[in-house]
């Protein structure tokens, strides 16, 4: 049963990466927006669980880096939002 869940997570992560790429490529989401970064982060976590379970270490390293970039970009969007809020007060 756990094997099925791990494979489903892997496919979900893959689908989320493809969705994010499609949305940005077709100007449905800005590449610097929170939604894009959240989709990438969730995709990296889902696929990261799969590749960790499968012991695909190079792919796991990629997912860790992918998630770190998404977290960094999300933090950047929140910091920009905070700066805009403090200037409008």
TAMOPE-V990914 format. One record per residue. N is the residue number from 1. D_LAST is the distance of its C-alpha to the last C-alpha in whole Angstrom. Layout:
N&D_LAST, N&D_LAST
This chain:
1&53, 2&51, 3&52, 4&51, 5&48, 6&47, 7&49, 8&46, 9&43, 10&45, 11&45, 12&42, 13&40, 14&42, 15&41, 16&37, 17&38, 18&40, 19&37, 20&34, 21&36, 22&37, 23&34, 24&33, 25&36, 26&36, 27&32, 28&31, 29&29, 30&27, 31&28, 32&25, 33&23, 34&23, 35&26, 36&28, 37&28, 38&28, 39&31, 40&32, 41&32, 42&34, 43&36, 44&37, 45&37, 46&39, 47&42, 48&41, 49&43, 50&46, 51&46, 52&46, 53&49, 54&51, 55&51, 56&50, 57&48, 58&47, 59&45, 60&44, 61&43, 62&41, 63&39, 64&38, 65&37, 66&35, 67&33, 68&32, 69&31, 70&29, 71&27, 72&26, 73&25, 74&23, 75&21, 76&20, 77&19, 78&17, 79&16, 80&15, 81&13, 82&11, 83&10, 84&9, 85&7, 86&5, 87&6, 88&4, 89&0
